[in-house]
């Protein structure tokens, strides 16, 4: 993933969750179909064929994005204005699925639109979303975000724009437990741009 990201973490992930996520993103103007060709493409994430693209149907994308047979899947989302961003859905720790959006690839206005759209989409899935991280510049890309959001244990060397975790996770994390947060049920939200989420 490139610099600048939005990561969200989900419990109980399945094909219906992938369908809901994709439908909500499409309603927000982020679509898997190329605006000119109408093609939907998977993007290879393994090192042997990194970046290779394979056309798929929408139904194939939904089936693969449910992670019933794969550990991870990558694909592109297109904005109404034309630029696109990479999305990776992967199995993380403890049965949690991470959905990673590379928003740093987008120009400023499109990036802000995408961040807002993703945040609203995550909000609709909040019952199963255990947390999210927004870092528009990618300054915290080296942080073990799985360890922070899922386990409440990994250290923070720098702060992203926003990090949101469940109450019990915040209480376990040595830095978050002693840091002021804004309550936005079901999360405690921390960071430089808390009110912008």
C-alpha positions as CSV (number, residue, x, y, z in Angstrom):
1,X,0.0,0.0,0.0
2,X,1.3,3.5,-0.8
3,X,1.6,6.4,1.5
4,X,-1.7,7.7,2.9
5,X,-4.3,5.1,4.1
6,X,-7.6,4.3,5.7
7,X,-7.7,0.9,7.5
8,X,-10.8,-0.5,9.0
9,X,-11.1,-3.7,11.1
10,X,-14.1,-6.0,11.0
11,X,-15.4,-9.1,12.9
12,X,-17.4,-11.9,11.3
13,X,-16.5,-11.0,7.7
14,X,-18.4,-12.8,4.9
15,X,-19.6,-12.3,1.3
16,X,-22.7,-10.4,2.5
17,X,-20.4,-8.0,4.4
18,X,-18.3,-7.5,1.2
19,X,-21.6,-6.9,-0.8
20,X,-22.8,-4.3,1.8
21,X,-19.4,-2.6,1.9
22,X,-19.2,-2.4,-1.9
23,X,-22.8,-1.2,-2.2
24,X,-22.2,1.5,0.4
25,X,-19.0,2.6,-1.3
26,X,-20.7,2.8,-4.7
27,X,-23.5,4.9,-3.2
28,X,-20.7,7.3,-2.0
29,X,-19.2,7.5,-5.5
30,X,-16.4,4.9,-5.1
31,X,-17.0,2.2,-7.7
32,X,-15.1,-1.0,-8.7
33,X,-16.0,-0.5,-12.4
34,X,-13.7,1.7,-14.5
35,X,-15.6,4.9,-15.5
36,X,-14.9,4.5,-19.2
37,X,-14.4,0.8,-19.8
38,X,-16.8,-0.5,-17.1
39,X,-14.3,-3.2,-16.3
40,X,-13.7,-4.4,-12.7
41,X,-10.1,-5.6,-12.0
42,X,-8.4,-7.6,-9.3
43,X,-4.9,-6.5,-8.5
44,X,-2.3,-9.0,-7.6
45,X,-0.7,-8.4,-4.2
46,X,1.8,-11.2,-4.1
47,X,5.5,-10.4,-4.8
48,X,5.8,-12.6,-7.8
49,X,3.2,-10.8,-9.8
50,X,2.7,-7.5,-7.9
51,X,0.3,-5.1,-9.7
52,X,-0.9,-7.6,-12.3
53,X,-4.5,-7.0,-13.2
54,X,-7.2,-9.6,-13.9
55,X,-10.7,-8.6,-15.1
56,X,-13.6,-10.0,-13.1
57,X,-17.3,-9.6,-12.9
58,X,-18.9,-7.8,-10.0
59,X,-20.2,-11.1,-8.7
60,X,-16.7,-12.7,-8.9
61,X,-15.3,-9.7,-7.0
62,X,-17.9,-10.1,-4.3
63,X,-17.3,-13.8,-4.0
64,X,-13.5,-13.3,-3.7
65,X,-13.8,-10.2,-1.4
66,X,-15.8,-12.4,1.1
67,X,-12.4,-14.2,1.7
68,X,-14.1,-17.6,1.9
69,X,-11.2,-19.2,-0.1
70,X,-8.5,-16.5,-0.1
71,X,-6.4,-14.9,2.6
72,X,-6.5,-11.5,0.8
73,X,-7.8,-9.8,-2.3
74,X,-6.9,-6.5,-4.0
75,X,-8.9,-4.4,-6.4
76,X,-9.2,-0.8,-7.6
77,X,-12.0,1.7,-6.8
78,X,-12.7,4.6,-9.1
79,X,-13.9,8.0,-8.0
80,X,-16.5,9.9,-10.0
81,X,-13.8,12.4,-11.0
82,X,-11.6,9.6,-12.5
83,X,-8.7,8.8,-10.2
84,X,-8.5,5.4,-8.5
85,X,-7.2,3.8,-5.4
86,X,-6.1,0.4,-4.3
87,X,-8.2,-1.6,-1.8
88,X,-6.9,-4.7,-0.1
89,X,-9.1,-6.9,2.1
90,X,-7.1,-9.4,4.1
91,X,-7.4,-11.8,7.1
92,X,-5.6,-10.2,10.0
93,X,-5.2,-11.6,13.6
94,X,-7.8,-13.3,15.7
95,X,-10.4,-13.8,13.0
96,X,-10.5,-10.1,12.2
97,X,-10.5,-8.8,8.6
98,X,-8.7,-5.6,7.7
99,X,-10.0,-3.5,4.8
100,X,-7.2,-1.2,3.6
101,X,-7.7,1.8,1.3
102,X,-4.7,3.5,-0.2
103,X,-6.1,7.1,-0.2
104,X,-2.6,8.6,-0.6
105,X,-2.8,7.9,-4.3
106,X,-5.6,10.4,-4.8
107,X,-5.3,14.2,-5.4
108,X,-6.3,16.3,-2.4
109,X,-10.0,16.9,-3.1
110,X,-10.6,13.3,-4.2
111,X,-8.7,12.0,-1.2
112,X,-10.9,14.0,1.2
113,X,-14.0,12.8,-0.6
114,X,-12.8,9.2,-0.3
115,X,-11.9,9.5,3.4
116,X,-15.3,10.9,4.2
117,X,-17.1,8.3,2.1
118,X,-15.1,5.4,3.7
119,X,-15.7,6.8,7.2
120,X,-19.5,7.0,6.5
121,X,-19.4,3.5,5.2
122,X,-17.5,2.2,8.2
123,X,-20.0,4.0,10.4
124,X,-22.9,2.1,8.9
125,X,-21.0,-1.2,9.7
126,X,-20.1,0.0,13.2
127,X,-21.5,-3.0,15.1
128,X,-18.9,-5.3,13.5
129,X,-16.2,-2.7,13.0
130,X,-13.8,-2.9,15.9
131,X,-11.8,0.2,14.9
132,X,-10.2,2.2,12.1
133,X,-7.1,4.3,11.3
134,X,-6.8,7.3,9.0
135,X,-3.4,8.6,8.0
136,X,-3.6,10.8,4.9
137,X,0.2,11.1,4.5
138,X,1.3,7.6,5.6
139,X,3.5,8.9,8.3
140,X,2.6,6.0,10.6
141,X,2.7,3.3,7.9
142,X,5.4,1.4,9.9
143,X,3.1,1.1,12.9
144,X,1.7,-2.3,13.7
145,X,-1.9,-1.2,13.3
146,X,-3.2,-4.8,13.7
147,X,-1.4,-4.9,17.1
148,X,-3.0,-1.5,18.1
149,X,-6.6,-2.0,16.9
150,X,-7.0,-5.7,17.4
151,X,-4.8,-6.5,20.4
152,X,-4.4,-3.1,22.1
153,X,-0.7,-3.7,22.6
154,X,1.6,-2.4,19.8
155,X,3.3,0.9,20.6
156,X,2.6,4.2,18.8
157,X,5.8,6.1,17.7
158,X,3.7,8.7,15.9
159,X,0.0,9.7,15.8
160,X,-2.1,9.3,12.7
161,X,-4.9,11.8,11.8
162,X,-7.4,9.5,13.6
163,X,-7.4,6.1,15.3
164,X,-10.6,4.6,16.7
165,X,-10.8,1.5,18.9
166,X,-13.3,-0.2,21.2
167,X,-13.3,0.8,24.8
168,X,-11.7,-2.4,26.1
169,X,-8.9,-2.1,23.5
170,X,-8.2,1.5,24.5
171,X,-8.1,0.5,28.2
172,X,-5.5,-2.3,27.4
173,X,-3.2,-0.1,25.3
174,X,-0.5,1.6,27.4
175,X,-0.6,4.9,25.5
176,X,-4.3,5.1,24.6
177,X,-5.4,4.3,28.1
178,X,-3.8,7.6,29.4
179,X,-4.8,9.8,26.4
180,X,-7.9,11.9,26.1
181,X,-10.4,10.6,23.6
182,X,-13.8,11.5,22.1
183,X,-16.5,8.9,22.7
184,X,-18.2,8.0,19.4
185,X,-20.1,4.8,20.1
186,X,-18.9,2.1,19.7
187,X,-15.4,3.6,19.6
188,X,-13.0,5.8,21.5
189,X,-11.5,8.1,18.9
190,X,-8.0,9.6,19.2
191,X,-5.7,11.8,17.1
192,X,-5.1,15.1,15.5
193,X,-8.3,15.3,13.5
194,X,-10.8,13.6,15.8
195,X,-13.6,16.0,15.1
196,X,-13.1,15.6,11.3
197,X,-14.1,11.9,11.4
